[in-house]
Amino acid sequence: MFRWIAGLTTLSFASHTKANKEMTAIMTKHSTSYNFRVRDEEGKSHEEMLVATVGKVDPKRHLVSASIHYQPFIYIYCHRKMELTS
C-alpha cells in the first residue's frame, strides 16, 4: 500500500548524483549526435537529406524524448527539497 509520506522522501545524495550523471551522459550523447546531423544537413537538398537519413535514428527525437522523460524527476526532486526545507 502506498503511504502519503513516501511522496516526501528524497533519494540519497549518492543515488541522486548517479542518476544525474547517467542523465547527463544520455543527453550529451544525443545532443552530440544531433549536432553532427545538423552539420551534415548543411548544403544538402531536401531529397539528399531524405536519402541520407533513411533507416537511421533521429537524434533530435531522442533528445526531446529524453528531456521530456527526465523533466518530471527533476521537478519532483526540487519540489520535495523545497517542502522539506521550508
Secondary structure, DSSP 8 states (H G I E B T S, - for coil): ---GGGGG----HHHHHHHHHHHHHHHHHHHHHHHHHHHHHTT--HHHHHHHTTTS--HHHHHHHHHHHHHHHHHHHHHHHHHHH-
